[in-house]
Amino acid sequence: MMKSHYADITANLGGNDPETILIKEIPGRIIIYKEYNGEYTSSIFRESYKMILDRMQEQGLDFSNICSPPLAIRTISKNSQQVNLKIGYAIKSPLGFEDFQKITLPAGHYACVLHKGNYNSLRKIAFYETFSLTSTLEIYYISEVTTDITNIFLTEVQIFINNV
């Protein structure tokens, strides 16, 4: 089932070769998130996503308002293993989410690359060195949240270039 899901997502993302940089025009997005500061470990993701979904359920919020796979805005210092993550989901409307941390990402052109593989290999891709910016959006289409098979993880990395 996972291989089929993987093939479908890859096909829907344009079938580009891994690590090919594409420039996409992307609309603005509102992200709800939980912030994490510390060492970059995959275990923090599952806990953070669950915490957000549990909180939504407790507040009676509609899960259909989520309009993205799990994602994270990642900031890292080149000389450190420390990372700042805003781990969460994009939402359609901020109504009802007043008690959540939110950030609005601008509409604009984003440099994007699709990466197949585990998080350690993700952190080593040349894309991060090509752009000297320290903040990236990582969208986890297939991740440790859904499978333990790390070689089929599928992540899209996006870096804001300019406004539309």
HURA-V529086 format. One record per run of one state. SS is the DSSP state (2 for helix, 1 for strand, 0 for the rest). FROM is the first residue (numbers start at 1). TO is the last residue. If there is no record, write none. Layout:
{{SS FROM TO} {SS FROM TO}}
//
This chain:
{{0 1 1} {2 2 12} {0 13 21} {1 22 26} {0 27 28} {1 29 39} {0 40 42} {2 43 58} {0 59 62} {2 63 65} {1 66 66} {0 67 70} {1 71 76} {0 77 81} {1 82 91} {0 92 100} {1 101 105} {0 106 107} {1 108 116} {0 117 118} {2 119 122} {0 123 125} {2 126 130} {0 131 134} {1 135 142} {0 143 149} {2 150 152} {0 153 153} {1 154 163} {0 164 164}}
//
